[in-house]
Amino acid sequence: MNRSPAPTGSPSTAVPATALAYVQERAAASGSSFYYAFLFLPPARRAAITAFYAFCREIDDIVDETHDPQVAQTKLHWWREQVALTFAAQGRPQHPVLQALQPHIGAFGLTPEPLWHIIDGCEMDVHQNRYLDFAALQRYCHLVAGVVGEVSARIFGQTDPGTTAYAHRLGLALQLTNIIRDVGEDALRGRLYLPIDELQRFGVKAHEILKRGIGAGPDFAARFDALLRFQIERALTTYDEAVALLPLADRRAQKPGLMMASIYRTLLREIAREPGLVLTQRVALTPLRKFWLAWKVQALGRL
């Protein structure tokens, strides 16, 4: 079986205090729903997933905050080298995120390839801001979300090889939710992740979304509403498919992922009340509601 070794000792003792503080602040300050799922993990697993999550945030922020493609490319190349150094014998990474992650490599059987794949996915954002169809979008989601799900499942305590398929499907569902939620924010960056052929199916023009509906043609609200509802239904179905793939043996260990599914499915239903809001504001759940949804999964063991 693909059993993730149980963590031994106290790996966090080898991590500089500044690195531990950095990744903890990175996870908490982001306001991400992932933070609430991490709260219920044992200390060693929580430390590992917090460091890994902080790594993902660092890479994602490069393409979101760096406007010069050459500069972004240079930064991503630096991170590739730092990942290699992190996994090298006697390697000493410079960044606190990788310093915090390094002691957990052996305990959770981590390898550099998934981290490089995540960088590959974010690098796609440097060169591409449109996706012609859902198949193309899925390839992007595999790198920036499916791979993240795979690594997370190992850290959570995967014991069944079948859990990998669940993790990839859940990663896709989470990323589809992010895309729906962030339509307006992405438009401000000149990006559009909704597949072009699906825009055409619902009669929505790319420039109407990129201008966030300002000056849009007749009946734009109705057309955009129909487009978003289609996206929401597909994402909700993907969550159902992911949960159905989770082997019974790993349901307990993979509760953090199920917490994320519960939080994000609830978010989708909130967006569905008035889809047009995503163009002008970030629809979000309150911290208390996120904690409540996570606690229910922890207590009941189901969504």
C-alpha positions, 0 to 999 in steps of 0.5 A: 500500500502507498502508506505515508510514514507516520511522523517521528520525533519532533521535526519542527525543532530543527526549523528556525523559529523565524521560519516557523513564525513566517509560515504560520503568519502566511497561513493565518493572514491569507484568510484562506479556508485551508487554515480552518481545515489545518486546525484539527490536525496533529502538530507534526502534520499541521506543521508540514501542511502549513509549510507546504501551503505557504510554499503554494502561496509564495509561488502563486503570489509571484504571478499575481503581484509581478507585472513584468513577465521576465521578472516573474520568470526569473523569480520562478527559476530561483524557486526551482533552484531552491526546491532542488536545494531543499531536497539535496543532501545537506541542502540549505534553502534560503527561504523560510518556507522551504526551511520550514518544509525541509524537516518533513520530507522524510516523514511524509515521503515528499519529493521535489517533482510535485513542487516543480509541477506547481511552479510549472502551473503558475508559470503558465499564468505568465504566458497564458491568460485564456483557455479555449476549452475545458480540457485545456483548463483541466491541464492547468488545474492539474498542475496548480491544484491536483498536484497540491491535493496529491501532496496534501493527501500524503501529509494528511496520512494517505494509506490507500493508493486510490486516495490519489485519484480522490485528491486530484478530483478534489483539487480540480473542484477547489480550483474551479471554485476559486476560478468562479469566485475570482472572475472579477479579480482575475479580470482586473489582471487581464485574465479569464479562466472560464473556457472560451467555447463556454462563453460562446455557448452562453453568448458572453463576450470575453471583453464584457467580463474583462470590463467587469460588465461595464458597458456590456451588451443587452441582457449581459446580466442574464447571459453571465448569470446562466454562464456562472450557474453552469460553472457552479453546477459542474464544480458541485458535481466534481465535489460529489465525484471526488468524495465518491472516489475516497476509499473508506480506509482513508476517510478519517485521515482525509478529513481536512480535504472533506472540510475544504469541500464542505466550506467551498461547496457552501461558498458556491451556493452563496455565489449561486444566489447572485452570480453577478456579484463575483464581477465586482466583489469577493464573495466569502464566508465569515471566519466563524462559518468556516470554522463551524463547517470544518468542525461539523466534518471533524465531529460527524466525519461527513459533509 
